[in-house]
Amino acid sequence: MATYRVQIGFQLDSTLPRDVVTISPHFNGDNPQALGDAVKNNLIGFGALGPTMPFTVKVYDAIKPPPNYPLYTVANGTGAATTAKPREVAMCLSYYSTWNRPTYRGRLYIPAGLIPGGLALRPTQSQIDAVLLWKTVFTNSMPAGHNWVIYSAKRGQADGVSHVWVDDEWDTVRSRGLKSTMRTTQNVP
């Protein structure tokens, strides 16, 4: 049984490599191709995304030291999806295995552009529910013997996800921001 890191990259707003927004869940299993195909199929069938959303799924050995090349890569669509929300804004899908304490919990930051509804001071209950549904992408129709896990490099162990939660606060992932395209400067009297 191996532990895999599945990097899901969504190409947003341009085809530049810097505009790929990623989330990286971990899985236990023994077939990287079957796992990658299952994640791809779940993403295509996921109502918030649909079959035209461009994305790439790369499956890596989570334990192998660098250089660590993908064991399997599969893509859906081409080009980039256009979003109308700041890419730094996200909602956190938090999860844990048995105990909600460090090294037994993880989080995935789901971009606001992939969450239905507008931005307000706090996310709505329907937006929270939409982010909670992402668990189905990682659990439904997985190949036999494959399951979503929390991988702790510190403990050198992977444990199955037992609980998920989403709170009513937006999160910020600064590294997902756009690069500036202009600057306005003024003199101070």
Beta strands, then each sheet from edge to edge (+ up, - down):
strand 1: 2-11
strand 2: 20-23
strand 3: 26-29
strand 4: 55-61
strand 5: 72-76
strand 6: 89-96
strand 7: 105-111
strand 8: 147-152
strand 9: 157-160
strand 10: 163-165
strand 11: 171-172
sheet 1: 2+ 1- 3+ 8- 9+
sheet 2: 2+ 1- 4+ 5-
sheet 3: 7+ 6- 10+
sheet 4: 7+ 6- 11+
end
